[in-house]
């Protein structure tokens, strides 16, 4: 007798597995799909979804096998081919991915996703005409496709069609005003046309690029960002950013800073430090490092301002007449120059010409910018010229092949290594008669040294080379040779032009080698002797580790509070090392259970993987934790902060002060036996000080039995120290800012009010801005508002803490769901309406300020209530302004965060 197998409801299994998949329960989804395929190995939906899941888990071979199987069963489904293409794309098998995308497009010409991805692959291979056709198809199918419009702009820009590129860029920004890359592209167009003031402002969007796109970010420095105000008797830190060529080019503004400032500290790539120290003797030069230790900048005293070096032109280069395009501003090492002079003099030619032919950050950019060495052959037929290799990177095979056929060989100096020995490279370039190079760091270094340099540019050249010019406003010794069209044939024409110019240079009777014997006695500037005034008293040597530092995070309000913490700790005599919030979030080997908090086994594992963090805690006299609003429930960030506080106090016996803090565990904390309640009580019992910045947090902790001191946010300390331009008179602008809690209903409410205010003639401004890591919800909010009420507001991307504060200061009214924005408004006497947010802290703030101006965005009568509040505060603004006594109390409470720190001993 045989037993019948129980029947399986495959459809229910599929729905359940798919639900798990959407919720992020990949194991549950994998189990469900597996059950289906064990019963029906050819179930095409289960195969597809299993393939997508495998790709998510980076099991690419499994993904390809599953997706291929699905396609073999049903080859006419475009999405199947698209999913397979994306898998090959992730594996960087571009040729196979391209074929799969093309098949998806063939099967479904109206399917946008494979069109946009196919265009991206083609664009990445510099097949721009084909890529254009893909992106054109996308915007025909979907005119509001933001990425399609941006990619069209990008392609046209590379092809040198700036008019069409600008048009599509503007269309992209109409759809998404906060599109980072499009804002940067528009800034480039403005700069290339000579509109420097607006161009430099747009160039600040580069702060929001990912490190991969930006090449490098500046290191965190907890000092106010300079806004262009007077630097007399002030000390400013100039921070390194981007690549070597950018640092060299923007260093042309350093002398302007020296002329304006009482003292200047210049951070740079370590390879540039000797060159910059020699070239700017009135500047203290420090090498850039990965350490988040502000003390390295404070060796010779406090710092009043900081500025990334790429932002200096916004202050000093507002018009073409501001550029100093005379002699070079960098000084090569004299002894190294003599060595290179001797090496070069042994060569037979009259003219010594350095050449470099490759450059660009990514493969696509390299293909567009670079000129294959083989195309340079006609130039090497010129007699009486020694061509010297200046190219960096791995190029031995290319040079060997070229030299085997060239009329004269490219001269190689094995010891020349510009990637490691930039000072030596500068010395060689300073001894050359001419440098011929594509747009890379060699062009910048030669120009900055004052060496004659001819730069070969693609037709869609970078913004820094002013449109339609043959000279450079950055470098007086530079001449530009630009393609007239895109592609290899256009490079051949450029090389012909360079060759002819070089022949003319040789033929001119007055042209001889520009290396003169007297050059070797160029005077070396005397380095400025700086006295180290570091206070070495016991009081000054106390060390604080600041955990959850937000000086470069989220928005300028967070920057203000963390900078205020740094400033107060410095004033109290602490040297400060910081662990930024993004570093905390990125930490691995963190506890997965309450048991891990006291586990010796887990501690051993953590200590081995987080040596730097453990060492920083051990070497500190106190751990100061910036609580912000980060302690919510038991998510990844709060769990890490709780563990760091616990191990600091319990295991490493270092005093722990939790300050500037809002604490909102979930409702589970109220349950007597809840894990959350137990863990918060456990950790908080190890604190030496707990200061909460509003009364609702104090009530939560009181319910937990945790002693806490009511303090306030540190924003008043920043405003009192750094913001001196507060005016009582207000402008006519109404400033709005986002809210984490704003969903579709709230957005609809706000957009309706924004449109009405705009129609009434008010200047409505949407305020965003951050140092480096902007709030993602701010960018989404700007995009959503742009979609719902286009052209009814202007986007203000504040460039500094001070501009952020001043925008709020000059507003007639602020409408915001952000805690720090509301505090700033209260301090600056700007009436404000608080939108509902994701925690009760704004309610608590209004309670402390005795203000009733709050909008519950989910309320049925919210629109009417908002319009009523707006009208009342516009008519009688005094109703939304806190008293002098309350503002004074907020400042006093801010200082209370630091009570007890004076007792910390080494």
C-alpha positions in Angstrom: 0.0 0.0 0.0 1.5 3.4 -1.1 1.0 6.6 0.8 -0.1 9.6 -1.2 2.2 12.7 -0.9 0.6 15.6 0.7 -0.4 18.3 -1.8 1.5 21.6 -1.7 -0.2 24.9 -2.4 2.6 26.3 -4.7 0.9 29.7 -5.2 0.6 30.3 -1.4 4.2 29.2 -1.0 5.3 31.6 -3.7 3.4 34.5 -2.2 4.8 33.8 1.2 8.4 33.5 -0.1 8.0 36.7 -2.0 6.7 38.5 1.1 9.7 37.4 3.0 11.9 38.5 0.1 10.4 42.0 0.1 10.8 42.2 3.9 14.5 41.4 3.7 14.1 37.9 5.2 16.3 36.3 2.6 16.6 32.9 4.4 12.8 32.6 4.6 12.5 33.5 0.9 15.2 31.0 0.0 13.5 28.3 1.9 10.1 29.0 0.2 11.5 29.2 -3.3 13.5 26.0 -2.6 10.3 24.1 -1.6 8.6 25.2 -4.8 11.6 24.1 -7.0 11.9 20.8 -5.3 8.3 20.1 -6.4 8.5 21.8 -9.8 12.1 22.4 -11.0 10.8 24.3 -14.0 8.6 26.8 -12.1 9.7 29.9 -13.9 8.7 32.5 -11.3 10.5 30.6 -8.5 13.5 30.3 -10.8 13.5 34.0 -11.5 13.0 35.1 -7.9 15.6 32.6 -6.7 18.1 34.0 -9.3 17.4 37.6 -8.0 17.9 36.5 -4.4 21.2 34.7 -5.3 22.4 37.9 -7.0 21.5 39.9 -3.8 23.7 37.4 -1.8 26.5 37.7 -4.4 26.1 34.1 -5.4 26.6 35.1 -9.0 27.1 31.6 -10.5 23.9 30.3 -8.9 22.1 33.4 -10.1 23.2 32.9 -13.7 22.3 29.2 -13.6 18.8 29.9 -12.3 18.1 32.9 -14.6 19.4 30.9 -17.7 17.1 28.1 -16.7 14.1 30.4 -16.6 15.0 31.9 -20.0 15.3 28.4 -21.5 11.7 27.8 -20.4 10.3 31.1 -21.5 12.8 33.0 -23.7 10.4 35.8 -24.7 10.1 37.6 -21.4 12.2 40.8 -21.5 12.5 41.1 -17.7 14.2 37.7 -17.5 16.9 38.9 -19.9 17.2 42.2 -18.1 17.8 40.4 -14.7 20.4 38.2 -16.3 22.1 41.3 -17.8 22.2 43.0 -14.4 23.9 39.9 -13.0 26.6 40.0 -15.7 26.9 43.7 -15.2 27.6 43.2 -11.5 30.3 40.7 -12.5 31.7 43.4 -14.8 31.3 41.1 -17.8 30.2 44.0 -19.9 30.0 42.3 -23.3 27.7 39.6 -22.1 25.6 42.1 -20.1 25.3 44.3 -23.2 24.1 41.4 -25.3 21.4 40.5 -22.6 20.3 44.1 -22.3 20.0 44.4 -26.1 17.8 41.2 -26.1 15.6 42.7 -23.4 15.2 45.9 -25.5 14.4 43.9 -28.6 11.7 41.9 -26.8 10.2 45.0 -25.2 11.1 48.3 -26.8 9.0 50.2 -24.3 10.8 48.7 -21.3 12.8 51.6 -19.8 15.2 49.8 -17.4 17.3 47.8 -20.0 17.5 50.9 -22.2 19.0 53.0 -19.4 21.4 50.3 -18.3 22.5 49.5 -21.9 23.1 53.2 -22.4 25.2 53.2 -19.2 27.4 50.4 -20.4 27.9 52.0 -23.8 28.7 55.4 -22.2 31.2 53.7 -19.9 33.0 52.3 -23.0 32.9 55.8 -24.6 30.5 54.6 -27.3 28.6 57.8 -26.9 26.6 58.0 -30.1 25.1 54.6 -29.3 24.5 55.5 -25.7 22.7 58.7 -26.8 20.2 56.6 -28.8 19.4 54.6 -25.7 18.9 57.6 -23.5 16.8 59.4 -26.1 14.6 56.3 -26.2 14.2 56.5 -22.4 13.1 60.1 -22.3 10.7 59.6 -25.2 9.1 56.7 -23.3 9.2 58.6 -20.0 9.8 62.3 -20.3 10.2 62.7 -16.5 12.9 60.1 -16.2 15.5 61.9 -14.1 18.5 59.6 -14.9 17.6 59.6 -18.6 17.8 63.4 -18.7 21.0 63.5 -16.7 22.7 60.8 -18.8 21.8 62.7 -22.0 23.3 65.8 -20.6 26.5 63.9 -19.6 26.8 62.3 -23.1 26.3 65.7 -24.9 28.8 67.4 -22.6 31.5 64.7 -23.4 30.8 65.1 -27.1 31.3 68.9 -26.7 27.7 69.9 -27.4 27.3 72.1 -24.4 24.1 73.7 -25.6 22.2 70.4 -25.6 24.0 69.2 -22.5 22.9 72.3 -20.6 19.3 71.9 -21.9 19.0 68.3 -20.6 20.8 69.3 -17.4 18.2 71.9 -16.7 15.4 69.5 -17.4 16.9 67.0 -14.9 17.0 69.8 -12.3 13.4 70.8 -12.9 12.5 67.2 -12.1 14.9 66.9 -9.2 16.3 70.2 -7.8 18.6 68.3 -5.4 20.2 66.1 -8.1 23.9 66.2 -7.0 25.6 65.3 -10.3 23.3 67.6 -12.3 23.9 70.5 -10.0 27.6 69.9 -10.4 27.4 69.7 -14.1 25.5 73.0 -14.3 28.2 74.6 -12.1 30.7 73.4 -14.6 28.8 75.0 -17.5 28.7 78.3 -15.6 32.4 78.2 -14.8 33.4 77.3 -18.3 31.4 80.3 -19.5 33.1 82.6 -17.0 30.2 83.0 -14.6 32.3 82.4 -11.6 30.2 83.7 -8.8 27.2 81.4 -9.6 29.5 78.6 -10.8 31.5 78.4 -7.6 28.4 78.3 -5.6 27.1 75.4 -7.6 30.5 73.7 -7.3 29.9 73.2 -3.6 27.6 70.3 -4.4 30.8 68.3 -4.8 30.7 67.9 -1.0 27.9 65.4 -1.4 29.6 63.1 -3.8 30.5 59.6 -2.7 34.3 59.2 -2.0 34.5 57.0 -5.1 33.2 59.8 -7.3 34.9 62.6 -5.5 38.3 60.8 -5.6 38.9 61.8 -2.0 37.1 63.7 0.8 38.6 66.2 3.2 39.3 64.9 6.7 36.9 65.9 9.5 37.9 69.1 11.3 35.6 70.4 14.0 35.9 74.1 13.3 33.4 76.6 11.8 33.6 76.7 8.0 34.9 80.1 6.8 32.2 82.2 5.1 34.5 84.9 3.6 34.4 87.2 6.7 37.5 89.0 7.9 40.5 86.8 8.7 42.4 89.6 10.5 44.1 88.2 13.6 42.4 84.8 12.8 43.8 81.4 12.2 42.4 79.3 9.4 42.9 75.7 8.4 42.9 74.9 4.6 41.9 71.3 4.1 43.0 68.9 1.3 40.4 67.4 -1.0 40.1 65.7 -4.3 43.1 64.6 -6.4 46.7 65.9 -6.7 45.9 68.0 -9.7 43.1 69.7 -7.8 45.2 70.4 -4.8 47.9 71.9 -6.9 45.5 74.1 -8.9 43.6 75.4 -5.9 46.9 76.0 -4.0 47.1 79.1 -6.3 44.8 80.7 -3.8 46.9 80.0 -0.8 48.9 83.3 -1.1 45.5 85.2 -1.1 44.7 83.5 2.2 48.2 84.4 3.6 47.6 88.0 2.7 44.3 88.1 4.4 44.8 85.9 7.5 46.8 86.3 10.7 47.9 82.6 10.5 47.3 79.8 8.1 47.6 76.0 8.4 47.6 74.0 5.1 46.7 70.3 5.1 47.8 68.4 1.9 48.5 65.1 0.4 51.7 63.8 2.1 53.4 63.7 -1.3 52.9 67.5 -1.7 54.1 68.5 1.8 57.7 69.2 1.0 56.8 71.1 -2.1 54.1 73.2 -0.4 56.3 73.8 2.7 59.0 75.3 0.4 56.6 77.2 -1.7 54.5 78.8 1.1 57.0 79.6 3.8 54.5 81.7 5.7 52.2 78.7 6.1 52.3 75.7 8.5 51.9 72.6 6.4 50.5 69.3 7.8 50.1 66.0 5.9 46.6 64.6 5.5 46.0 61.4 7.4 43.0 59.2 8.2 43.1 60.0 11.9 40.1 61.8 13.4 42.3 63.7 15.9 41.7 67.5 15.8 44.7 67.9 18.1 47.1 67.6 15.1 45.6 70.9 13.9 45.9 72.6 17.3 49.6 72.3 17.9 50.2 76.0 17.6 47.0 77.3 19.0 43.2 77.4 18.4 41.7 77.5 15.0 39.0 80.0 14.1 37.9 78.7 10.7 38.4 75.9 8.3 38.0 75.8 4.5 38.4 73.1 2.0 41.0 74.2 -0.6 38.6 73.7 -3.5 36.2 76.4 -2.0 38.9 79.1 -1.9 38.1 80.3 -5.5 34.5 81.2 -4.4 36.2 83.9 -2.2 39.2 84.9 -4.2 38.3 84.2 -7.9 35.0 85.8 -8.5 35.9 87.2 -11.9 38.5 86.6 -14.6 40.5 89.6 -13.4 41.0 87.9 -10.0 43.2 85.2 -11.4 47.0 85.5 -11.0 48.1 84.0 -14.2 51.7 85.2 -14.1 54.7 83.2 -13.0 54.5 79.9 -11.2 53.8 79.7 -7.5 55.5 76.4 -6.6 59.2 76.2 -5.9 61.1 73.0 -6.7 64.0 71.7 -4.6 67.2 73.4 -5.9 69.5 70.4 -5.2 67.2 68.0 -7.0 67.0 70.5 -9.9 70.8 70.4 -10.2 70.8 66.6 -10.3 68.2 66.6 -13.1 70.0 69.3 -14.9 73.1 67.2 -15.1 71.1 64.2 -16.3 69.3 66.2 -19.0 72.5 67.9 -20.2 73.9 64.5 -21.2 71.1 64.1 -23.8 71.9 65.2 -27.3 68.9 67.4 -28.2 68.6 71.2 -28.0 65.2 71.1 -26.4 64.1 68.9 -23.5 60.3 68.1 -23.7 58.4 66.1 -21.2 55.4 64.1 -22.3 52.4 62.5 -20.6 49.6 60.9 -22.4 47.2 59.1 -20.0 44.9 60.2 -17.2 41.4 60.2 -15.7 39.8 58.7 -12.6 37.7 56.0 -14.3 37.9 53.9 -17.4 35.4 56.0 -19.3 37.2 59.3 -18.4 40.5 57.8 -19.3 39.3 56.8 -22.7 38.0 60.3 -23.3 41.0 62.2 -22.0 44.0 60.0 -23.0 45.9 60.2 -26.3 47.4 56.8 -27.1 51.2 57.1 -27.3 51.1 55.6 -30.8 49.4 58.8 -32.1 52.4 60.9 -30.9 54.7 59.3 -33.4 54.8 62.3 -35.9 56.0 64.6 -33.1 58.9 62.2 -32.4 60.2 62.8 -35.9 61.3 66.3 -35.0 65.0 66.6 -34.8 66.9 68.2 -32.0 64.3 67.3 -29.3 64.7 64.9 -26.5 61.3 63.6 -25.4 61.3 62.7 -21.7 58.8 60.3 -20.2 56.6 62.0 -17.5 53.8 59.4 -17.5 52.9 57.7 -14.2 51.4 54.3 -13.8 52.0 51.0 -15.5 52.9 51.7 -19.1 56.1 49.7 -19.8 54.6 47.6 -22.6 53.2 50.6 -24.4 56.5 52.5 -24.2 58.5 49.4 -25.3 56.2 48.9 -28.3 56.3 52.6 -29.2 60.1 52.9 -28.9 60.6 49.9 -31.2 59.0 51.9 -34.1 59.5 55.6 -33.2 61.9 57.9 -35.1 63.5 58.8 -31.7 62.9 56.9 -28.5 61.1 58.2 -25.5 63.7 58.8 -22.8 63.0 56.9 -19.6 64.5 57.7 -16.2 63.8 54.7 -14.0 64.1 56.7 -10.8 61.3 59.1 -11.9 58.2 58.2 -9.9 55.7 61.0 -9.6 53.2 58.8 -7.7 55.7 58.5 -4.8 58.3 61.2 -5.2 56.4 64.3 -6.2 59.2 66.6 -5.1 61.6 64.8 -7.5 59.0 65.1 -10.3 58.6 68.8 -9.7 62.4 69.2 -9.9 62.6 67.4 -13.2 59.7 69.5 -14.7 61.3 72.7 -13.5 64.4 71.8 -15.6 62.5 71.0 -18.8 62.0 73.5 -21.7 58.5 72.3 -22.3 55.9 69.8 -21.0 53.3 68.4 -23.5 50.6 66.5 -21.7 46.9 65.6 -21.6 44.6 66.9 -18.8 46.2 65.2 -15.8 48.2 66.2 -12.7 51.3 66.7 -14.8 49.6 69.6 -16.5 48.9 71.2 -13.2 52.3 70.6 -11.7 54.1 72.0 -14.7 51.8 75.1 -14.8 52.2 75.7 -11.1 56.0 75.6 -11.4 55.9 78.1 -14.3 57.3 75.6 -16.8 55.9 76.1 -20.3 53.2 73.5 -20.8 51.0 72.6 -23.7 47.8 70.7 -22.6 45.8 68.5 -25.0 42.1 68.7 -24.2 39.1 66.6 -25.4 36.2 68.5 -27.1 34.1 68.2 -24.0 36.9 69.5 -21.7 36.6 70.0 -18.0 35.1 73.2 -16.6 38.5 74.5 -15.4 39.6 75.2 -19.0 37.6 78.2 -20.0 35.5 77.7 -23.1 36.9 78.9 -26.4 40.4 79.9 -25.1 43.9 78.8 -26.0 45.3 80.1 -22.7 44.6 79.1 -19.1 43.5 81.5 -16.5 45.0 79.2 -13.8 48.5 79.0 -15.3 50.3 81.8 -17.2 52.8 79.3 -18.9 50.0 77.1 -20.3 48.8 76.8 -23.9 45.7 74.7 -24.7 45.1 72.5 -27.7 41.6 71.2 -28.0 39.8 68.6 -30.1 37.2 70.1 -32.5 35.2 66.9 -32.4 35.0 63.6 -30.5 37.1 60.5 -31.2 40.6 59.3 -32.2 40.7 61.0 -35.6 40.2 64.4 -33.8 43.2 63.6 -31.6 45.3 63.1 -34.7 44.4 66.6 -35.8 45.4 67.9 -32.3 48.7 66.1 -32.4 49.4 67.6 -35.9 48.8 71.1 -34.5 51.1 70.5 -31.5 53.7 69.0 -33.9 53.6 72.1 -36.1 53.9 74.4 -33.1 56.9 72.5 -31.8 58.5 72.7 -35.3 58.1 76.4 -35.3 59.6 76.6 -31.8 62.6 74.7 -32.9 63.0 76.7 -36.1 62.9 80.1 -34.4 66.6 81.2 -34.1 66.1 82.7 -30.7 64.8 79.5 -29.3 67.5 77.5 -27.5 67.4 75.4 -24.4 65.7 77.3 -21.6 67.9 75.7 -19.0 70.3 78.4 -17.9 73.4 77.8 -15.7 72.3 80.6 -13.4 69.1 78.9 -12.6 70.8 76.8 -10.0 71.3 79.7 -7.7 67.7 80.7 -7.4 67.3 81.9 -3.8 65.7 79.5 -1.4 63.1 81.2 0.8 63.9 81.2 4.5 61.4 79.0 6.2 59.3 80.9 8.8 60.3 79.7 12.3 57.2 78.9 14.3 57.3 78.6 18.0 55.4 75.6 19.5 53.2 77.2 22.0 51.4 74.0 23.0 50.5 74.2 26.6 52.0 71.1 28.3 50.5 71.6 31.7 48.6 68.7 33.4 45.4 70.6 32.8 46.1 70.8 29.0 47.1 67.2 28.6 43.8 65.7 29.6 42.5 63.6 26.8 38.9 63.1 25.7 37.5 60.7 23.2 34.3 62.1 21.6 32.1 59.2 20.3 29.4 59.9 17.8 30.9 63.1 16.5 28.5 64.7 13.9 30.7 67.6 12.8 30.6 66.4 9.2 27.2 64.7 9.3 23.6 65.0 8.2 23.1 68.8 8.2 24.8 72.0 9.4 22.8 71.9 12.7 24.5 68.7 13.7 27.9 70.2 12.7 27.2 73.2 14.9 26.5 71.0 18.0 29.6 68.8 17.6 31.8 71.8 16.9 30.5 73.4 20.0 31.4 70.3 22.0 34.9 70.3 20.6 35.3 74.0 21.3 34.1 73.6 24.9 36.3 70.6 25.6 39.3 72.5 24.1 38.5 75.5 26.3 38.4 73.2 29.3 41.9 71.9 28.5 41.1 68.6 26.8 42.8 67.4 23.7 40.1 65.7 21.7 40.1 62.6 19.5 36.9 61.7 17.8 35.0 58.7 16.6 32.6 60.1 14.0 29.1 58.8 13.7 29.7 57.3 10.3 32.7 55.4 11.7 30.5 54.0 14.5 27.9 52.9 11.9 30.6 51.2 9.9 32.0 49.3 12.8 31.8 45.5 12.5 32.1 42.9 15.3 29.4 44.5 17.4 27.2 42.6 19.9 24.2 40.6 18.6 22.7 39.9 22.0 22.7 41.2 25.6 24.9 38.3 26.6 27.7 39.7 24.3 28.0 42.8 26.5 29.6 40.8 29.3 31.1 37.9 27.3 34.8 37.5 27.6 34.9 35.6 24.4 33.1 38.4 22.5 35.4 40.9 24.2 38.5 39.1 22.9 37.0 39.1 19.4 36.0 42.8 19.5 39.4 43.8 20.9 41.3 42.1 18.1 39.1 43.6 15.4 38.7 47.1 16.8 42.2 47.7 18.2 42.2 51.4 17.4 38.9 52.0 19.1 40.0 50.1 22.2 43.3 51.9 22.3 41.6 55.3 22.0 39.4 54.5 24.9 42.3 53.2 27.0 44.4 56.3 26.3 41.6 58.7 27.2 40.9 60.3 30.5 37.2 60.5 29.7 34.8 59.2 27.0 32.3 61.9 26.0 29.4 60.5 24.0 27.4 62.9 21.8 23.9 61.4 22.3 22.2 63.6 19.7 18.9 61.7 18.9 20.8 58.5 18.2 19.6 56.3 21.0 16.3 54.9 19.6 15.4 51.4 20.5 17.9 48.6 19.6 18.8 49.4 16.0 22.3 49.0 14.7 23.6 52.5 15.7 22.1 52.7 19.2 23.2 49.1 20.0 26.8 50.0 19.0 26.7 53.2 21.1 25.3 51.4 24.1 28.1 48.8 23.8 30.8 51.4 23.4 29.5 53.2 26.5 29.3 50.0 28.5 32.7 48.6 27.6 34.3 52.0 28.3 32.9 52.3 31.8 32.5 48.7 32.9 35.5 46.9 31.3 38.0 49.6 30.6 37.2 51.7 33.7 37.2 55.0 31.7 34.7 57.6 32.9 31.8 58.0 30.5 29.8 61.3 30.1 26.7 61.1 27.8 25.8 64.6 26.8 23.7 66.6 24.2 21.3 63.7 24.4 17.7 62.7 23.5 16.7 59.2 24.5 13.6 57.5 23.0 13.7 53.8 23.3 10.5 52.2 21.9 7.4 51.6 24.0 8.8 48.2 24.9 11.0 50.0 27.4 7.9 50.5 29.6 7.5 46.7 30.0 9.1 45.6 33.2 10.6 42.4 31.7 11.5 43.8 28.3 15.0 43.3 26.8 15.1 47.0 25.8 14.4 48.2 29.4 17.0 45.8 30.8 19.7 46.9 28.3 19.2 50.6 28.7 19.2 50.3 32.5 22.3 48.1 32.4 24.3 50.5 30.2 23.1 53.8 31.8 24.0 52.5 35.2 27.7 52.6 34.1 27.6 56.3 33.1 29.4 58.9 35.2 27.2 61.6 33.8 24.0 61.6 31.7 22.7 64.9 30.4 19.5 65.0 28.4 18.6 68.0 26.2 14.9 68.2 26.8 12.3 67.1 29.4 10.6 64.3 27.6 13.9 62.3 27.6 14.4 63.1 31.2 10.9 61.6 31.9 11.8 58.5 30.0 15.0 58.0 32.0 13.3 58.7 35.3 10.8 56.0 34.5 13.8 53.7 34.0 15.3 54.7 37.3 18.3 56.3 35.6 19.6 59.6 37.2 19.8 62.2 34.5 20.5 65.9 34.4 18.3 68.2 32.3 20.7 70.1 30.0 20.1 71.4 26.5 21.4 70.9 23.0 24.9 72.5 22.5 23.7 74.7 19.6 23.5 77.9 21.8 27.2 77.5 22.6 28.0 77.5 18.9 25.8 80.6 18.2 27.3 82.5 21.1 30.9 81.8 20.1 30.7 81.9 16.3 27.6 83.8 15.0 27.8 87.5 15.5 25.6 88.8 12.7 22.2 88.5 14.4 19.8 91.2 13.2 16.4 92.0 14.6 15.0 93.1 11.2 13.8 90.1 9.1 13.6 89.8 5.3 10.6 88.6 3.3 11.7 85.0 2.9 9.9 82.0 4.3 12.3 79.2 4.9 11.2 75.6 4.9 13.1 72.5 5.9 12.2 68.8 5.9 11.1 66.3 8.4 12.0 62.6 8.8 8.3 61.8 9.4 7.0 63.6 6.3 5.2 61.0 4.1 3.0 61.6 1.1 0.2 63.2 3.1 2.6 65.6 4.9 4.3 66.4 1.6 1.0 67.2 0.0 0.1 69.5 2.9 3.4 71.3 2.8 3.4 71.7 -1.0 -0.1 73.2 -0.9 1.0 75.8 1.5 4.3 76.5 -0.3 2.4 77.0 -3.6 -0.1 79.4 -1.9 2.7 81.4 -0.3 4.6 81.6 -3.6 1.4 82.8 -5.3 1.1 85.6 -2.7 4.6 86.8 -3.6 6.6 85.4 -0.7 10.2 84.3 -1.4 10.0 80.7 -0.3 13.3 79.0 0.3 14.0 75.3 0.9 17.0 75.1 3.1 19.4 72.1 2.9 23.1 71.7 3.4 25.8 69.7 5.1 29.5 69.5 5.3 30.0 66.1 3.6 27.2 63.6 4.3 23.8 65.2 3.7 20.6 63.9 5.1 19.2 61.6 2.5 15.7 62.5 3.5 16.6 66.2 2.8 17.5 65.4 -0.8 14.4 63.2 -1.2 12.3 66.0 0.3 13.7 68.5 -2.1 13.1 66.2 -5.1 9.5 65.5 -4.0 8.7 69.2 -3.4 10.1 70.0 -6.8 7.8 67.4 -8.3 4.7 68.6 -6.4 5.1 72.4 -6.7 7.8 73.2 -9.2 9.1 76.8 -9.5 7.4 77.8 -6.3 10.5 77.9 -4.2 14.3 78.3 -4.5 16.7 75.7 -3.2 19.3 77.0 -0.8 22.2 74.6 -0.4 24.0 76.3 2.5 27.8 76.3 2.2 28.7 76.7 5.8 27.3 76.6 9.4 27.2 80.4 9.3 25.3 80.6 6.0 22.8 78.1 7.4 22.3 80.2 10.5 22.1 83.4 8.5 19.4 82.0 6.2 17.3 81.2 9.3 18.3 84.5 10.9 17.0 86.6 8.0 13.8 84.6 7.5 10.4 86.0 8.3 9.2 82.5 9.2 10.7 79.0 9.4 8.6 75.9 8.8 10.5 72.8 9.8 10.3 69.3 11.2 14.0 69.4 12.3 15.1 69.8 15.9 18.2 71.9 15.2 16.6 74.2 12.7 13.9 75.0 15.3 16.5 75.6 18.0 18.4 78.0 15.7 15.1 79.9 15.0 14.4 80.2 18.7 17.9 81.5 19.3 17.8 83.9 16.4 14.3 85.4 17.1 12.8 83.9 14.0 9.2 82.7 14.4 8.8 79.0 13.5 6.2 76.3 13.0 7.3 72.8 13.9 6.2 69.9 11.7 5.6 66.5 13.2 8.8 64.4 13.3 9.8 60.9 14.2 10.5 61.4 17.9 8.8 63.6 20.6 11.9 65.9 20.9 10.3 68.7 19.0 7.2 68.6 21.2 9.6 68.7 24.2 11.4 71.7 22.7 8.1 73.6 22.2 7.2 72.8 25.8 10.5 74.2 27.0 10.0 77.3 24.9 6.3 77.8 25.8 5.4 77.8 22.1 2.2 76.2 20.7 3.2 76.2 17.0 3.1 72.6 16.0 1.4 70.9 13.0 0.4 67.2 13.3 0.8 66.3 9.6 -1.6 63.4 9.8 -4.5 65.5 11.1 -7.6 65.9 8.9 -7.6 69.7 9.4 -3.9 70.0 9.1 -4.0 72.2 5.9 -6.4 74.7 7.5 -4.4 74.6 10.8 -1.1 75.3 9.0 -2.5 78.2 7.0 -4.0 79.7 10.1 -0.7 79.4 12.0 1.3 80.9 9.1 -1.1 83.8 8.8 -1.0 84.5 12.5 2.9 84.4 12.7 3.3 86.5 9.6 0.9 89.1 11.0 2.1 89.0 14.7 5.6 87.5 14.6 6.1 88.3 18.3 3.9 85.3 19.1 6.6 83.0 17.8 9.6 84.6 19.4 11.0 83.3 22.8 12.0 85.7 25.5 15.5 86.8 26.4 15.2 85.0 29.7 14.5 81.7 27.9 17.3 82.1 25.5 19.7 82.9 28.4 18.4 79.7 30.2 19.1 77.6 27.0 22.7 78.8 27.0 23.1 78.0 30.7 21.6 74.5 30.2 23.9 73.9 27.3 26.9 74.5 29.5 25.5 72.1 32.0 26.4 69.2 29.6 30.0 69.7 30.7 29.5 69.7 34.5 31.8 67.3 36.2 34.4 67.3 33.4 36.6 69.6 35.4 36.9 66.8 38.0 38.5 64.4 35.4 42.1 63.7 36.3 44.8 62.0 34.3 
